[in-house]
């Protein structure tokens, strides 16, 4: 069994952030279109992407890249609407 590395820890923190975001949105505790949920999703995806430097997986790269881009788009949309108001 390989040693647990810093990249593994970063990836697990990323997974935890995504699960927190999902749980809070499904539980109705946070709005999925607001910065809190979007930021949790963005940083969760980025954590998992960082962990891929230690153990590359193409499928994980694709889904987490999409997840991060969607979260960034949501944050940009929120920021733009707030700025316009």
MIKE-618908 format. One record per residue: residue number from 0; z negated, x negated, y negated of N, C-alpha, C in turn. Coordinates in nm, 4 decimals. Atoms other than C-alpha are relative to their C-alpha. Example, Ala and Ser with C-alpha at 12.3 -4.5 7.8 and 13.67 -1.06 7.14 Angstrom:
2
PT num      n.w      n.u      n.v     ca.w     ca.u     ca.v      c.w      c.u      c.v
PT   0   0.0000  -0.0890   0.1190  -0.7800  -1.2300   0.4500   0.0000  -0.0900  -0.1200
PT   1   0.0060   0.0820   0.1190  -0.7140  -1.3670   0.1060  -0.0730   0.0770  -0.1090
***
This chain:
85
PT num      n.w      n.u      n.v     ca.w     ca.u     ca.v      c.w      c.u      c.v
PT   0   0.0000  -0.0847   0.1185   0.0000   0.0000   0.0000   0.0000  -0.0881  -0.1233
PT   1  -0.0061   0.0821   0.1202   0.0978  -0.1448  -0.3389  -0.1242   0.0188  -0.0867
PT   2   0.1130  -0.0071   0.0928  -0.1646  -0.2193  -0.6005   0.0265   0.1033  -0.1085
PT   3  -0.0063  -0.0942   0.1108  -0.2400   0.0415  -0.8649   0.0182  -0.0809  -0.1281
PT   4  -0.0320   0.0796   0.1184  -0.0854  -0.0890  -1.1878  -0.0224   0.0800  -0.1281
PT   5   0.0078  -0.0651   0.1303  -0.1039  -0.0131  -1.5578   0.1104   0.1043  -0.0132
PT   6  -0.1101  -0.0967   0.0047   0.2354   0.1580  -1.5259  -0.0331   0.1257   0.0800
PT   7   0.0440  -0.1160  -0.0772   0.0901   0.3827  -1.2556  -0.0970   0.0849  -0.0823
PT   8   0.0990  -0.0714   0.0818  -0.1976   0.4744  -1.4870   0.0681   0.0757  -0.1134
PT   9  -0.0735  -0.0651   0.1091   0.0401   0.5512  -1.7742   0.0752   0.1224   0.0531
PT  10  -0.0712  -0.1115  -0.0608   0.2487   0.7714  -1.5448  -0.0934   0.1150   0.0351
PT  11   0.0962  -0.1051  -0.0344  -0.0582   0.9595  -1.4229  -0.0542   0.0699  -0.1240
PT  12   0.0407  -0.0630   0.1255  -0.1728   1.0189  -1.7799   0.1111   0.0941  -0.0476
PT  13  -0.1132  -0.0853   0.0347   0.1755   1.1552  -1.8484   0.0010   0.1286   0.0809
PT  14   0.0060  -0.1185  -0.0862   0.1490   1.3916  -1.5520  -0.1142   0.0903  -0.0447
PT  15   0.1149  -0.0778   0.0452  -0.1957   1.5018  -1.6715   0.0312   0.0758  -0.1291
PT  16  -0.0357  -0.0660   0.1258  -0.0616   1.5764  -2.0198   0.0941   0.1179   0.0229
PT  17  -0.0917  -0.1098  -0.0306   0.2219   1.7864  -1.8791  -0.0729   0.1168   0.0654
PT  18   0.0753  -0.1062  -0.0666  -0.0171   1.9779  -1.6565  -0.0932   0.0722  -0.0970
PT  19   0.0847  -0.0624   0.1019  -0.2552   2.0388  -1.9461   0.0843   0.0937  -0.0863
PT  20  -0.0875  -0.0832   0.0831   0.0319   2.1673  -2.1606   0.0404   0.1264   0.0750
PT  21  -0.0424  -0.1154  -0.0792   0.1526   2.3946  -1.8826  -0.1154   0.0981   0.0199
PT  22   0.1156  -0.0857  -0.0220  -0.1923   2.5268  -1.8033  -0.0428   0.0742  -0.1248
PT  23   0.0408  -0.0638   0.1252  -0.2773   2.5953  -2.1668   0.1007   0.1044  -0.0475
PT  24  -0.0991  -0.0991   0.0427   0.0504   2.7725  -2.2363  -0.0002   0.1207   0.0926
PT  25   0.0036  -0.1110  -0.0943   0.0406   2.9832  -1.9202  -0.1278   0.0816  -0.0198
PT  26   0.1265  -0.0684   0.0243  -0.3226   3.0643  -1.9966  -0.0089   0.0661  -0.1361
PT  27  -0.0019  -0.0626   0.1310  -0.2252   3.1786  -2.3444  -0.0898  -0.0670  -0.1024
PT  28   0.0893   0.0719   0.0905  -0.4445   2.9164  -2.5115   0.0741  -0.0702  -0.1132
PT  29  -0.0815   0.0617   0.1046  -0.1641   2.7452  -2.7041   0.1407   0.0581   0.0044
PT  30  -0.1368  -0.0510   0.0135   0.1787   2.8529  -2.8284   0.0968  -0.1108   0.0434
PT  31  -0.0914   0.1038  -0.0475   0.4558   2.6664  -2.6416   0.1010  -0.0475  -0.1041
PT  32  -0.0947   0.0390   0.1043   0.6654   2.6524  -2.9608  -0.0671  -0.0714  -0.1174
PT  33   0.0740   0.0670   0.1071   0.3970   2.4855  -3.1728  -0.0193  -0.1480   0.0356
PT  34   0.0099   0.1444  -0.0215   0.3359   2.1126  -3.2160  -0.0972  -0.0451   0.1091
PT  35   0.0959   0.0449  -0.1021   0.0328   2.0935  -2.9846   0.0651  -0.0040   0.1383
PT  36  -0.0637  -0.0056  -0.1319   0.2234   2.2048  -2.6746   0.1204  -0.0934   0.0073
PT  37  -0.1192   0.0863   0.0013   0.5424   2.0244  -2.7733  -0.0380  -0.1476   0.0070
PT  38   0.0456   0.1398  -0.0021   0.3529   1.6987  -2.8345  -0.0547  -0.0385   0.1367
PT  39   0.0481   0.0279  -0.1355   0.1722   1.7214  -2.5007   0.1178  -0.0200   0.0948
PT  40  -0.1185   0.0148  -0.0849   0.5093   1.7719  -2.3317   0.0753  -0.1295  -0.0285
PT  41  -0.0711   0.1225   0.0361   0.6716   1.4870  -2.5244  -0.0722  -0.1233   0.0530
PT  42   0.0726   0.1203  -0.0412   0.3971   1.2331  -2.4588  -0.0201  -0.0057   0.1509
PT  43   0.0056  -0.0013  -0.1454   0.3632   1.3449  -2.0988   0.1282  -0.0549   0.0610
PT  44  -0.1292   0.0477  -0.0506   0.7331   1.2905  -2.0362   0.0184  -0.1489  -0.0281
PT  45  -0.0128   0.1425   0.0333   0.7251   0.9563  -2.2162  -0.0871  -0.0863   0.0913
PT  46   0.0866   0.0752  -0.0919   0.4323   0.8428  -2.0014   0.0636  -0.0168   0.1361
PT  47  -0.0666   0.0088  -0.1296   0.6221   0.9227  -1.6861   0.1217  -0.0922  -0.0088
PT  48  -0.1150   0.0897   0.0170   0.9334   0.7500  -1.8217  -0.0426  -0.1462  -0.0025
PT  49   0.0506   0.1380   0.0027   0.7310   0.4353  -1.8952  -0.0340  -0.0456   0.1413
PT  50   0.0403   0.0385  -0.1359   0.5959   0.4391  -1.5397   0.1202  -0.0344   0.0880
PT  51  -0.1192   0.0272  -0.0803   0.9527   0.4260  -1.4073   0.0441  -0.1458  -0.0048
PT  52  -0.0309   0.1431   0.0013   0.9771   0.0623  -1.5120  -0.0580  -0.0688   0.1232
PT  53   0.0612   0.0604  -0.1181   0.7512  -0.0131  -1.2162   0.0629   0.0460   0.1296
PT  54  -0.0611  -0.0565  -0.1213   0.9228   0.2102  -0.9611   0.1066   0.0991  -0.0450
PT  55  -0.1086  -0.0828   0.0529   1.2595   0.3440  -1.0743   0.0347   0.1137   0.0945
PT  56  -0.0437  -0.1180  -0.0737   1.3662   0.6913  -0.9665   0.0953   0.0757  -0.0920
PT  57  -0.1024  -0.0611   0.0849   1.6896   0.8361  -1.1043  -0.0300   0.1467  -0.0308
PT  58   0.0302  -0.1414   0.0231   1.5868   1.1989  -1.0585  -0.1113   0.0172  -0.1027
PT  59   0.1105  -0.0063   0.0962   1.2610   1.1419  -1.2477   0.0487  -0.0402  -0.1387
PT  60  -0.0551   0.0416   0.1292   1.4523   0.9605  -1.5231   0.0753   0.1148  -0.0665
PT  61  -0.0796  -0.1098   0.0553   1.6879   1.2551  -1.5681  -0.0891   0.1133  -0.0482
PT  62   0.0817  -0.1152   0.0379   1.4246   1.5310  -1.5708  -0.0953  -0.0343  -0.1141
PT  63   0.0947   0.0354   0.1057   1.1742   1.3456  -1.7895   0.0712  -0.0311  -0.1318
PT  64  -0.0790   0.0204   0.1221   1.4446   1.2400  -2.0359   0.0349   0.1347  -0.0624
PT  65  -0.0311  -0.1338   0.0503   1.5527   1.6027  -2.0644  -0.1251   0.0653  -0.0580
PT  66   0.1270  -0.0585   0.0450   1.1889   1.7139  -2.0994  -0.0385  -0.0560  -0.1364
PT  67   0.0342   0.0641   0.1278   1.1292   1.4622  -2.3801   0.0959   0.0438  -0.1102
PT  68  -0.0976  -0.0418   0.1008   1.4512   1.5559  -2.5620  -0.0210   0.1450  -0.0429
PT  69   0.0276  -0.1397   0.0333   1.3695   1.9264  -2.5432  -0.1237   0.0095  -0.0879
PT  70   0.1217  -0.0007   0.0814   1.0202   1.8624  -2.6789   0.0283  -0.0536  -0.1401
PT  71  -0.0371   0.0547   0.1319   1.1653   1.6476  -2.9600   0.0795   0.1017  -0.0809
PT  72  -0.0784  -0.1026   0.0694   1.4150   1.9204  -3.0448  -0.0910   0.1119  -0.0497
PT  73   0.0941  -0.1026   0.0414   1.1337   2.1748  -3.0556  -0.0845  -0.0440  -0.1179
PT  74   0.0783   0.0532   0.1125   0.9255   1.9529  -3.2839   0.0848  -0.0076  -0.1263
PT  75  -0.0894   0.0081   0.1156   1.2246   1.8941  -3.5116   0.0260   0.1391  -0.0567
PT  76  -0.0223  -0.1378   0.0432   1.2935   2.2686  -3.5255  -0.1221   0.0535  -0.0741
PT  77   0.1232  -0.0450   0.0642   0.9291   2.3430  -3.6080  -0.0147  -0.0652  -0.1375
PT  78   0.0137   0.0738   0.1258   0.9238   2.0723  -3.8764   0.0998   0.0509  -0.1041
PT  79  -0.1056  -0.0449   0.0910   1.2534   2.1895  -4.0291  -0.0329   0.1382  -0.0558
PT  80   0.0349  -0.1351   0.0462   1.1407   2.5533  -4.0450  -0.1197  -0.0022  -0.0944
PT  81   0.1184   0.0112   0.0847   0.8069   2.4572  -4.1958   0.0391  -0.0588  -0.1362
PT  82  -0.0452   0.0644   0.1239   0.9787   2.2382  -4.4530   0.0812   0.0974  -0.0865
PT  83  -0.0850  -0.0965   0.0727   1.2241   2.5167  -4.5455  -0.0794   0.1153  -0.0604
PT  84   0.0792  -0.1157   0.0450   0.9505   2.7761  -4.5925  -0.0729  -0.0229  -0.1311
***
